Amino acid sequence: MQQSDFESISRVSVPDLDSILGKPFPVLDDGFVRLVDYMGSDESIVQAARVSYGKGTKKVNEDRGLIRYLMRHRHSTPFEMCELKLHVRVPMDTWRQWIRHRMANVNEYSTRYSVAIDSAQTTLPGEWRVQSIGNKQGSDGYLESSKGDHLTKRETEFQKFATDIYNERLEMGVAREQARKDLPLATYTEAYWKIDLHNLLHFLALRMDDHAQLEVRLFAKTIGEQIVKKWVPNAWEAFVDYRLSALNLTKYDTEIISALNTSGIEGAKKKAIELGLLDEQGSTAKKSREREELEYKLKEMGFSIPW
């Protein structure tokens, strides 16, 4: 094999992404997301899928079609060929949810070695959310402004008090690793976060979802719409079509929809009873998260609830 058998390769560059390198995109009151570095592009996905050294097909529409096929059929390794490195500033409680996604390389700001970042997320009076009744880990609506005013005032007092105690400990010579122990979870932390596109899209699918907590959802939306969309536009388009905006039908879902199509409302109700989504009388008195999710899907597809 001769050197002449190989063509020279230039580093992949995406001009739209190069133009935002280092630019901070603000999130919340003092958080941000910055693109630090990247590797690959839509072309890299196509190249990996075809295991070729060149650009593959010269027809852009064929490259787009291949990427859509790969996304539709949940291929992973071609998307893993692209990587993104971000610099983020995030409240610690939000970071706890973020860091649960383990398929990334992370280096976080250390309050053991450095003084804690002198910033904590604050909540405006109209931003205090009410606990959801149907979802134990979610919120639903907002508190009235009079209560919000009180809570925001108390939050400000508490954060100042915690910061004063922390600074007092440092001034008295307490080790940073111990002085930090009573800092609020609202305190901002920073990290470098590097992840491949396949796992990044999984992160975005979960954290851009309406069920995700608002704060982490805002960060995910910024990453997706301000960075990933510019980086790999064809992959992003396919991701929106086949993940973000798609409905996933389970075996139960398809059986009930099929029964509704062939046997009408009574057939669908009978099938739902058989599958345990309704009680023996065909009533919805029995709580079922799976049935509620099916009802949502039916409404999205333009069907009336058949029970």
C-alpha positions as CSV (number, residue, x, y, z in Angstrom):
1,M,0.0,0.0,0.0
2,Q,1.4,3.3,-1.1
3,Q,1.0,6.8,0.4
4,S,-0.4,7.8,-2.9
5,D,-3.4,5.5,-2.2
6,F,-4.7,8.0,0.4
7,E,-6.0,11.5,-0.3
8,S,-5.1,14.3,2.0
9,I,-7.8,15.2,4.6
10,S,-8.6,18.6,5.9
11,R,-10.0,19.2,9.4
12,V,-13.8,19.4,9.2
13,S,-15.0,23.0,9.6
14,V,-18.6,24.3,10.0
15,P,-18.5,28.0,9.4
16,D,-21.8,28.6,11.3
17,L,-20.3,26.9,14.3
18,D,-16.9,28.6,14.0
19,S,-18.7,32.0,14.2
20,I,-20.0,31.2,17.7
21,L,-17.0,29.6,19.2
22,G,-16.5,31.0,22.7
23,K,-19.7,33.0,22.6
24,P,-21.8,32.7,25.8
25,F,-25.5,32.0,25.4
26,P,-27.2,33.3,28.6
27,V,-29.5,30.9,30.5
28,L,-31.4,31.7,33.7
29,D,-30.2,34.8,35.5
30,D,-26.5,34.1,35.5
31,G,-25.9,30.8,33.7
32,F,-24.5,30.3,30.3
33,V,-23.5,27.8,27.6
34,R,-20.4,28.3,25.5
35,L,-19.1,26.2,22.6
36,V,-15.4,25.5,23.2
37,D,-14.6,23.0,20.5
38,Y,-16.2,20.5,18.2
39,M,-15.3,17.6,15.9
40,G,-17.2,16.4,12.8
41,S,-20.3,17.5,10.9
42,D,-23.1,16.0,8.9
43,E,-20.5,14.8,6.4
44,S,-18.7,12.9,9.2
45,I,-21.9,11.0,10.0
46,V,-22.3,10.0,6.3
47,Q,-18.6,9.2,6.0
48,A,-18.8,6.8,9.0
49,A,-21.9,5.1,7.7
50,R,-20.3,4.4,4.4
51,V,-16.9,3.7,5.8
52,S,-15.2,5.9,3.1
53,Y,-12.4,8.4,3.1
54,G,-14.1,10.8,0.8
55,K,-17.3,12.8,1.1
56,G,-19.4,9.9,-0.2
57,T,-22.1,10.8,-2.6
58,K,-21.9,14.3,-4.1
59,K,-25.7,14.7,-3.9
60,V,-26.7,16.6,-0.8
61,N,-30.2,15.2,-0.8
62,E,-28.8,11.6,-0.7
63,D,-26.6,12.5,2.3
64,R,-29.7,13.9,4.0
65,G,-31.7,10.8,3.2
66,L,-29.0,8.6,4.7
67,I,-28.9,10.6,7.9
68,R,-32.6,10.5,8.2
69,Y,-32.5,6.7,7.7
70,L,-29.9,6.3,10.3
71,M,-31.9,8.4,12.8
72,R,-35.2,6.7,12.0
73,H,-33.7,3.2,12.5
74,R,-31.8,4.3,15.7
75,H,-28.3,3.7,14.4
76,S,-25.7,5.0,16.9
77,T,-22.1,4.7,15.9
78,P,-22.2,7.1,12.9
79,F,-23.5,9.8,15.2
80,E,-20.8,9.0,17.8
81,M,-18.2,10.2,15.3
82,C,-19.1,13.8,16.1
83,E,-18.2,15.4,19.4
84,L,-18.9,18.7,21.1
85,K,-17.2,20.4,24.1
86,L,-19.1,23.0,26.1
87,H,-18.3,25.3,28.9
88,V,-21.3,25.7,31.1
89,R,-22.4,27.6,34.2
90,V,-25.3,25.9,35.9
91,P,-27.0,26.0,39.4
92,M,-25.9,23.0,41.5
93,D,-29.4,21.6,41.8
94,T,-29.8,21.7,38.0
95,W,-26.3,20.2,37.5
96,R,-27.3,17.2,39.7
97,Q,-29.8,16.3,37.0
98,W,-27.5,17.1,34.2
99,I,-24.6,15.0,35.5
100,R,-26.8,11.9,35.7
101,H,-26.2,11.5,32.0
102,R,-23.0,9.5,32.4
103,M,-21.8,9.2,28.7
104,A,-19.7,12.4,28.8
105,N,-16.3,13.6,29.8
106,V,-16.6,16.2,32.6
107,N,-14.3,18.4,34.6
108,E,-16.1,20.6,37.1
109,Y,-15.1,23.7,39.0
110,S,-13.9,22.6,42.4
111,T,-15.0,24.4,45.6
112,R,-12.4,22.3,47.4
113,Y,-9.5,24.0,45.6
114,S,-11.1,27.3,44.8
115,V,-13.5,29.8,46.4
116,A,-17.1,29.1,45.4
117,I,-18.5,31.1,42.6
118,D,-20.2,34.2,44.2
119,S,-23.5,33.8,42.4
120,A,-26.7,31.9,43.1
121,Q,-29.8,31.5,41.0
122,T,-32.6,33.8,42.1
123,T,-36.3,33.4,41.6
124,L,-38.6,36.3,40.5
125,P,-41.9,36.6,42.4
126,G,-43.9,35.3,39.4
127,E,-41.6,32.2,38.9
128,W,-42.5,30.1,42.0
129,R,-44.1,26.9,40.7
130,V,-46.8,24.8,42.4
131,Q,-46.3,21.1,43.0
132,S,-48.1,19.0,40.5
133,I,-50.8,16.7,41.8
134,G,-50.5,14.1,39.1
135,N,-46.7,14.1,38.8
136,K,-44.8,13.7,42.1
137,Q,-41.6,15.0,40.6
138,G,-43.0,17.9,38.6
139,S,-44.7,21.3,38.8
140,D,-47.9,22.6,37.5
141,G,-48.7,26.4,37.3
142,Y,-47.5,29.2,39.5
143,L,-48.2,30.6,43.0
144,E,-50.0,33.9,43.3
145,S,-47.8,37.0,43.3
146,S,-48.4,37.9,46.9
147,K,-46.8,34.6,48.0
148,G,-44.1,34.9,45.4
149,D,-43.1,38.3,46.7
150,H,-42.6,36.8,50.2
151,L,-40.7,33.8,48.9
152,T,-38.3,35.9,46.8
153,K,-37.6,38.2,49.7
154,R,-36.9,35.2,52.0
155,E,-34.7,33.6,49.3
156,T,-32.6,36.8,49.0
157,E,-32.2,36.9,52.8
158,F,-31.3,33.2,53.0
159,Q,-28.7,33.3,50.2
160,K,-27.0,36.4,51.7
161,F,-26.9,34.7,55.1
162,A,-25.4,31.5,53.7
163,T,-22.8,33.5,51.7
164,D,-21.9,35.6,54.8
165,I,-21.4,32.4,56.8
166,Y,-19.2,30.9,54.1
167,N,-17.0,34.0,53.8
168,E,-16.7,34.2,57.6
169,R,-15.4,30.6,57.8
170,L,-12.9,31.3,55.1
171,E,-11.7,34.5,56.9
172,M,-11.3,32.5,60.1
173,G,-9.1,30.0,58.3
174,V,-11.5,27.1,57.8
175,A,-10.5,24.8,54.9
176,R,-12.4,25.5,51.7
177,E,-13.5,21.8,51.6
178,Q,-15.4,22.3,54.9
179,A,-16.4,25.9,54.7
180,R,-18.5,25.1,51.6
181,K,-20.8,22.5,53.2
182,D,-23.8,24.9,53.8
183,L,-23.8,26.7,50.5
184,P,-27.2,26.6,48.8
185,L,-28.0,24.3,45.9
186,A,-28.8,27.5,43.9
187,T,-25.0,28.3,43.9
188,Y,-23.7,28.3,40.4
189,T,-21.0,25.8,39.3
190,E,-19.0,25.6,36.1
191,A,-17.8,22.7,34.0
192,Y,-16.3,21.6,30.8
193,W,-18.6,18.9,29.3
194,K,-17.6,16.9,26.2
195,I,-20.0,14.4,24.6
196,D,-20.6,12.7,21.3
197,L,-23.6,13.5,19.2
198,H,-25.5,10.2,19.7
199,N,-25.5,10.7,23.5
200,L,-26.0,14.4,23.2
201,L,-29.2,13.8,21.3
202,H,-30.4,11.4,23.9
203,F,-29.7,14.0,26.6
204,L,-31.7,16.6,24.6
205,A,-34.6,14.2,23.9
206,L,-35.0,13.8,27.7
207,R,-34.2,17.3,28.9
208,M,-36.0,19.2,26.2
209,D,-39.2,17.2,26.9
210,D,-42.0,19.0,28.6
211,H,-41.7,16.6,31.6
212,A,-38.2,17.8,32.4
213,Q,-37.6,20.4,35.0
214,L,-37.9,23.9,33.6
215,E,-34.3,25.0,34.5
216,V,-32.5,22.1,32.8
217,R,-35.0,22.3,29.9
218,L,-33.8,25.9,29.3
219,F,-30.2,24.8,29.1
220,A,-31.0,21.8,26.8
221,K,-33.1,24.1,24.5
222,T,-30.2,26.5,24.3
223,I,-27.7,23.7,23.4
224,G,-30.1,22.2,20.8
225,E,-31.3,25.3,19.1
226,Q,-28.3,27.6,19.4
227,I,-25.5,25.1,18.8
228,V,-26.5,21.6,17.5
229,K,-28.9,23.0,14.9
230,K,-26.1,25.0,13.4
231,W,-23.5,22.2,13.8
232,V,-25.3,19.3,12.1
233,P,-28.5,20.7,10.4
234,N,-29.5,17.5,8.7
235,A,-29.0,15.4,11.8
236,W,-30.9,18.0,13.8
237,E,-33.8,18.0,11.4
238,A,-34.0,14.2,11.6
239,F,-33.8,14.3,15.4
240,V,-36.7,16.8,15.6
241,D,-38.8,14.7,13.2
242,Y,-38.1,11.3,14.6
243,R,-37.5,12.0,18.3
244,L,-38.7,15.3,19.5
245,S,-41.9,15.6,17.5
246,A,-42.6,11.8,17.2
247,L,-45.1,9.7,19.0
248,N,-43.9,6.3,20.2
249,L,-46.7,3.7,20.0
250,T,-46.5,0.7,22.3
251,K,-47.9,-2.8,21.6
252,Y,-50.9,-1.8,23.8
253,D,-51.4,1.4,21.8
254,T,-51.4,-0.3,18.4
255,E,-53.8,-3.0,19.6
256,I,-56.3,-0.5,20.9
257,I,-56.0,1.8,17.8
258,S,-56.5,-1.3,15.6
259,A,-59.5,-2.3,17.6
260,L,-60.9,1.2,17.3
261,N,-60.4,1.1,13.6
262,T,-62.0,-2.3,13.0
263,S,-64.6,-2.5,15.8
264,G,-65.3,1.1,16.8
265,I,-65.6,2.5,20.3
266,E,-66.9,-0.7,21.9
267,G,-64.1,-2.8,20.4
268,A,-61.5,-0.3,21.7
269,K,-63.0,-0.3,25.2
270,K,-63.2,-4.1,25.3
271,K,-59.5,-4.3,24.3
272,A,-58.6,-1.7,27.0
273,I,-60.4,-3.8,29.6
274,E,-58.6,-6.9,28.4
275,L,-55.2,-5.2,28.6
276,G,-56.0,-3.8,32.1
277,L,-56.1,-0.2,31.2
278,L,-59.8,0.0,32.3
279,D,-61.5,-1.8,35.1
280,E,-64.0,-4.6,34.4
281,Q,-66.9,-2.1,34.1
282,G,-65.0,-0.1,31.5
283,S,-64.5,2.7,33.9
284,T,-61.5,5.0,34.2
285,A,-61.8,5.0,38.0
286,K,-58.7,2.8,38.2
287,K,-55.7,5.1,37.8
288,S,-53.4,4.1,35.0
289,R,-50.4,6.2,33.8
290,E,-50.2,4.0,30.7
291,R,-53.8,4.8,29.8
292,E,-53.3,8.5,30.4
293,E,-50.3,8.4,28.0
294,L,-52.3,6.6,25.4
295,E,-55.1,9.2,25.7
296,Y,-52.6,11.9,25.1
297,K,-51.3,10.1,21.9
298,L,-54.9,9.6,20.7
299,K,-55.6,13.3,21.0
300,E,-52.4,14.2,19.2
301,M,-53.4,12.0,16.3
302,G,-56.9,13.5,16.2
303,F,-58.9,10.6,17.8
304,S,-61.6,11.0,20.4
305,I,-61.0,9.1,23.6
306,P,-63.1,5.9,23.1
307,W,-64.2,5.5,26.8
